[in-house]
Amino acid sequence: MNTANTLLCLALNIHHASRGAPENGQITATIVTMSLAGWQTEYICK
C-alpha cells in the first residue's frame, strides 16, 4: 500500500473516531489507531 492510501485510511479513521472532538481527542484517536495497528503503517487499513 502506498503512503497516500495509508494517510487517507488514517485520516478517515481519525475523522470517524473523533468527529467533533477537540484537537487532543483527534491526537488520542491517532495514537489508539496506530497502537491497534502495532505501529505498522501497512496494518492501518486492515
Contacts in CASP RR format, 6 or more apart in sequence:
PFRMAT RR
TARGET T0000
AUTHOR 0000-0000-0000
METHOD contacts of the structure
MODEL  1
MNTANTLLCLALNIHHASRGAPENGQITATIVTMSLAGWQTEYICK
1 41 0 8 1.000
1 42 0 8 1.000
1 45 0 8 1.000
3 41 0 8 1.000
5 45 0 8 1.000
6 41 0 8 1.000
6 42 0 8 1.000
6 44 0 8 1.000
6 45 0 8 1.000
9 44 0 8 1.000
9 45 0 8 1.000
10 30 0 8 1.000
10 33 0 8 1.000
10 34 0 8 1.000
10 44 0 8 1.000
13 29 0 8 1.000
13 33 0 8 1.000
13 44 0 8 1.000
14 26 0 8 1.000
14 29 0 8 1.000
14 30 0 8 1.000
14 33 0 8 1.000
17 29 0 8 1.000
17 32 0 8 1.000
17 33 0 8 1.000
18 25 0 8 1.000
18 26 0 8 1.000
18 28 0 8 1.000
18 29 0 8 1.000
21 29 0 8 1.000
33 44 0 8 1.000
34 44 0 8 1.000
37 43 0 8 1.000
37 44 0 8 1.000
37 46 0 8 1.000
END
